[in-house]
Amino acid sequence: MGDEFKKVILLADYGSLSLAERVYAELLKREIYGGLTPFNPDGLFINRFKDGEIDENIVCNIRGRDVFLLKSFNICPVSWDKTQMKRPGLDMLVYESSGGYAELFMLNDALKKNGASTITNVLPYMPYQRQDRRAKREGKRTRSPISAKVYAKKTEASGANMVINLDPHFKQIEGFYDIGFEGLDSFVIYAEYTEKNLTNGMERIVFVAPDHGSAERASDYATYFKRPLAIVDKRRVKPGVSEVRGIIVDQSLHDSHCILTDDIVDGGGTLIEAAKALRAKGAKDITAFCTHPVLSGTAKDKLLNENIKLITTESILIPDKDKYPNINVLDISYPIAQAIWCITNGKSISQHLFDYDRYKATRAAAKP
């Protein structure tokens, strides 16, 4: 094997380029088994034909390499003028779940057909995870698909050997895949943020689950930081309509700083209803830790108007983030790079990315 051959290669679509460049910079600080191919931001070409069909091409040589493909669901849904620019601008990218998956499946097929040794899809956010069972309407089960499993099987069939995802909506999703699945936990990201930014007012903090489904997540923060836990008792009264019936908490919320913990913020309704209930109980400040900023429709404006500070990640791009001073986006390049390093070098992901104290120690010892 010649010196020019490097086993591991990182590729990224247009919505993942900034993240990929930072992941690559982190990987350069580590010894990568088999070597790391220099990152080429133009290693993939993705465009549209006039009729909307996807036009894709793998520009760089991937034969015999272990490919880590960073794929976002912020895509350019229209044809762009490739004679004027190498790639579409960020202002041309929009969040599109089904279109993003179509691009992913074709990229996987291209990688497989052109000789990639292994294909790992790095998907910080994966749409359709909330559709993990047949839905019910008015107490009756509908004749609907289990879309999360459909897309899992399509990902496998297109050629992926492994999937890396940040904060899976439900932990059992790995059972939908017959290939490797690594679900990374955002706890280390938000715990680090808390230690760096919130320790001065720690005595006022109460970690809050905005519904019963988020209780375990909020409990992890409350336990680690030795702070109270509250659970918002939210019940669905009819399809698309829920109401808050109370807050389960063992102390007064007067003058508290309540931190809501969830994985996805879509329309913002859950956070807003929870915030109103918490303020009615005396809470002064409301912050939300939500990993995936879907932020459909007017969600950003609603959160701003309700004075809810949103701490989120770059798993989905927010092109107009600068208009919203209440939104803070956290960097996720380090945990993704660490996961890639663990997989490539045969190391334990759980030891490096699930134990926060060990995560801090590893990061502190990393090369500058």
N, C-alpha and C positions, 0 to 999 in steps of 0.2 A: 504493500500500500504506500503510495507516494506521499510526500509531505503536503502536496496540494489538495489532497482529499481530506475533507473535514466531515465527520459523520453526521453532526447535528446541524439542522438549518431551521431558521425562524422565518416564517412568511406572514404577511399581514395584509388585510384588505384596507381600503381607503379610510374607513372609520376607525381602524385600529393602529394607524401608523405611529401616532405620538406615543401610545402605550407600548407598542412593539420596540420603538427606539430606546425607551427607558428599560424595558425588560432585557433587551440585548446588552445595554450598558451594565446592568446588574450581573448578567451571565458572564461578562468579560472578567469580572472580579473572582470567578470561580474556575476550578479545574473541571472541564467538561470531558467526560470519557468519550474518546473518539474524535474530539476536537469540535470547534464551533465555526461554522461557515460565516464569513462577514455578512452582515445584514444589508440587504438590498431593498430599499423602500419601493422600488419599481419591479420587484420580483413577480408580482401578479398584475395582470391586466384584466379589468372588469369594465365592460361597457354595455350598451344596449343597441340592438339593431333598430331600424326605423319602426318595425312593428312591435317593439317592446321585448322581443326575445333577448336572452342574456348572451353576451359575447365575452367569453373568458379565455385566458391563455396563461400558462405558466411560463414566464419569461426566462427564468434561471434554470440551471441544471439541478435536478433533484434525484437523479438516479442513484439508488443504493443508500440514500440518506434517510435519517430519522427526521421527519418533518413535523414541526409544531406550527400549526396554522392558527393564528389569532384572527377570529372572525367576529365582527360586530353585526348588529342588525340595523345599523345606520347605513343605508345604501343610497346610491344615486340611481333613482328609478327611471331616468330618461337618458337618452344618448347625449354625450357631451363632445365637444369639438376637440378631438385629440391632436389636431394639427396646431392648435393654439396653446395647449398646455399638456403636461405629462399626465396629470390626474385631475379629477374634479375637485373644486374647492369645498371646504367644509360647509359653506352655506348652501351647497347643492345636495347635501346628505340629509335624508329623512329617515325616521324610524319606520321600518316596515317588516313585520314579523314573517309573513309568508314569503315575501320577496327575498329576505335575508336567508331563509332556509333554502330556497331554490338556488341561490348563489353558492351556498355551502355544499349542497349535494353535487353540483357540477364541478366545483373545485376539487372535492374529494375524488371524483371520478377521474379528473385530469391527473391528479397526483398518482393515483393507482395505475392508470394506463401508462404513465411515463416513468414508472420504475421506482417510486418511493419505497424504501424498505419498511417503514412504519409511518402511519398518519395519526397524529394526535390533534384533535380539534380542541382548541382553547377558546371556550365560549363563556366569557364572564357572565353574560345573561343569556338565558334560553327561553324564548317565548313558548307558550302553550303548556307550561308546567302546571298552571292552575287548573287545566282540564285533565285531571288525573283519575276521574271516575265518571260514570254516567250521571248527569245532573238530574235533579228533581225539581219539578214545578208543581206548586200547589199540592205537595205531598205525594205526587206520582212521579215515577221514574220516566225520564224521556228516552226517546230512541236516538240518542246522541252518541257520537264516537268518543273513545278515550284518546283524545288527540295527543296527549303527552306520549303515549305508547306508540302511536302511529309515527310520530316524528323520531322517536328513538329507533324504531326499526328502519326508517328511511335513512337515518344517519349511518347505521351499520351497513345497510345494503349499498350505500354510495362509496364505501371503502374505508371508513374510519376504523382505527384499531383501538382508540381510547378517546375519552372525552374528559376535559377538565372544566368544571363549572364552579362559579362562586355562589355560595348560599343557595343551594337547591331549595325550591319551594316546599318540597316534601322529601324526607330522607329516603323513602322507599323507592325513589325514582331509579336508583341504580339497579333495581330488580327488573326494570323495563328493558335494560340493555344486557346483551350477552357478550359485549366487549368491555374493556376496562372503563371504569367510571370513577373519577376522583372529584368529590364534592368538597371544595374548600370552605372553611368557616370564616366569616368576616369578623368574628369576635376579636381576633388579634388586631385588626385594623381599627376598630372603634375603641377597644381598650387602650390602644396606644394614643389615639386622639384624646380620650378622656384624661389620661395621665398628663398629657402635654398642655391641655387647655382648660380643664375643669377642676383641677385639684384645689384651687383657692376657695371654691365655693362648694366643696364636696359635702359639707354638712347639710346643705339644702337639697341635695339631689335625691330624687325618688325615681327608680326605674319602673317603667309602666308598660304592661302588655296592652295594646289597643283592643285586643279581643282574646278569647281563650286560646286560639291557635298560636298566639305568640308568647304564651306564658313561660314556656321553657327557655326561650331566647332571653326574655327580660330577667328571668331568674338567674341565668348565668352571670349577667352583669351585676345584679344585686348581691349575689353570693361572693363574687370576686372582690368587689369594692366595698363589701360590708355595709350596704345601704338598703333601705326599705324597698319592698316590692309592692306594686299595686297592679290589679287586673281590672280592666274595664269589662263589665258584663254587657256585651253587645249581643242582641238577639235579632235574627232575621224575621220580620213579620210578614213579608211577602217578597216575591222576586224583585231584587234590586232595591229593596227598602229595608233598612235595619234601624233599630233604636237602642239607645243606651239605657239600661234599666238600673244601673248602679255601678259603684266602684268598690272593689274588694281591697281594702287596705287596713293595716292595723295601727295607723297613727294619723294625726291631723296632717292635711296637705297645705295648711296655711303658710303662705310665703315660700312655698317649695319651688324647686326647679325640677319639673317633671320631664324625664327623657323617655319618649315613646320608642320602642324597638320593634322593627318589622323588616321584612325582606323586600317587599315591593310597595311602591307608592304609585298608584295608577291615577284614578280621578281625584284622590285626596280626601274622599268622604270619610273614610275610617279615621284618619288622623284628625280631621276637623271636628267630627262629632266627639271624639275622645277628648280633644283639647277643650271644647266647650264644657264638657262634664267635669273635667279637672279644674278649670277656672271657677266653676260654680262651687267647688269644694275648697277654694282658697289658693289654688296654685297661681304663682306669679309669672313664671317663665316656662315656656314650652319649647322643647327641642325634640326633633325626631331623627333617630338613626334608621335610615331606610336604604338598603344596599342598591336597589335597582330603580332608577328614576324614570319610569315609563311616562308619567306626567301627561296623561291624555287631556285633550281639550284645554280648558281654562284652569287646570289644576295648579299651575305655578302662580297664577294671579290669586287664586283662592287661598293658597297657603300664605302668600305675602299679606293679603288683606286680613287674615286671621292672626298675623304676627307669630307664625310658627317657623322656627329656624330649622331648615332641613340640612342634615349632614348625610351626604350620599357618596356614591363612588362613580367612577368613569365607566361603569359597565355599559351604560347607554349615554351617548353624547347629548349634551344640552347646549345646542348652538347659541342660544340667546341668554346664556347663564348670566352674563354681565348686567342684564336688566333687572336681576333679582338678587339684591344684597343679602337676602335671607338664605340663599343656597350656597353651601360649601361642598365642593367636590374633592374627595380624598384620592390620593394616588394608590393604585393597587399593583404597581409594577413589581414591588419586592416579593409579595407572597406568590405571585405567578412565576417569577423567575426562580424562586426557591422550589416551587413544585416541579418545574421543568428540570432543575438540577437534581432533585431527589429521584425523579423517574429515570433520568439519563444515567445517573451514577449508582442506582440501586439502593438509595437511602429511604428511610422511613419518613413519609409525609406527616404522619400523625405526630411523630416526635418533634418535627421542625415547625409545624404550622398549626397545631391544635392546642399545645400547651403554651400559654402566653408567657410565662416566666422563662421558659426555654427559648421561645421565639425572641424575646428581648435580648437574652444572653447571646444567641447566635448572631443577631443583627449587630449588636455592639462589637462583636469580635470580627465582623466582616471587614474586608479590605476597604479603605476609603475610596 
